[in-house]
């Protein structure tokens, strides 16, 4: 079982409460010349990205594809538990979606 640092817990709480944070600080490697590999992203960064793009039906779809219960998936996505399989599945499902802030900015501009 991976250890979760207090800083990671704080950042998940910040995202859940709606406070802004800099997602660049969650990269393990900041190499501008190479593409970021999927495994180089931290679980906290993935949870932040999922939280910004999540839709109500996602928990059920993730639970069906991974075999875990919906309540466990909801706990992982809320940051109360950590599971790499669920986090990676949720990130793959939501990483190409636009955030609500991006959609609103396009409507205004």
Secondary structure, DSSP 8 states (H G I E B T S, - for coil): -----HHHHHHHHHHHHT----GGGGBS---TTS---GGGB-HHHHHHHHHHH--TTHHHHHHHHH---HHHHHHHHHTSS--HHHHHHHHHHHTTS--HHHHHHHHH-
